[in-house]
């Protein structure tokens, strides 16, 4: 029989091993990526959770480089798909090809059959191509003709989009947005970080002239065994049932048409808070689905792991709420007219739901 002391010692050892792997992964990514800690942590979080990521930022902020570097440190197969308005679903998933010699059709698999997919500028492809990704992202499979083929395991879609260009782009359907675990907003670097970017760029240019390689190779420190260690450590993170109810209350609070349960934390609001929430609901057209609750639950535990703790705190839930919910809440025209974005609405919701 394992004593509580032995169990605690084992959990501490597992956490230390997981933190060492995370530090090694961040160190490898830092060889190419300067700053952007939120993006790096988000990429690692999705890797551990097994979810997809939507990266939004203006050009030149190393979104594509970060995804390529993640593929290098994991050792996973990688394919980049440049989304354009003339892209066809078959260009993504594959198609049946007639073989004249044998008189039969053969399957030619598309670039989606890889562990890690970079969907570059995903909002430039029309709805027909977007819908081709739905089955792949949710069921991890692709149907070509009458046969369904499983995708490699693990399978990640890391999509990028440019928020400042709207000509020749298509709004992503809500069904597809909901399949992304996180939406990460990539910010401009600080002055100090931009100076460092120039220095790194100069050294990489010199390396390219000497060796012909654009970037120095990265060590695959997040291989299958390391990834399994991280997932085991994340699964062992303790979450109190009050925090589980807190997560559900936050997600439920984003739904204007669904009142909170009387016994839940969201149902114990004061009259002033209820009035504030009713005023906030005029800015929300549709709230988040139960898939958001699952994502927030998983990401809160991983954030606790990043902090080196064996338990989840309310601050972990609040920190994970923004990237988990910002693409799942549909704002009304009033919100756009008043200059409010999803982050502002989520931040106000978090102030209204009582912390356990």
PyMOL commands that set and color helices and strands:
alter all, ss='L'
color gray80, all
select helices_A, chain A and resi 4-30+37-49+63-74+89-93+122-124+127-139+174-177+191-211+224-235+241-253+265-268+271-283+290-306+314-325+333-337+342-352
alter helices_A, ss='H'
color red, helices_A
select strands_A, chain A and resi 52-56+78-82+94-99+104-109+116-120+141-144+147-150+156-161+180-185+284-286+330-331
alter strands_A, ss='S'
color yellow, strands_A
deselect
rebuild
show_as cartoon
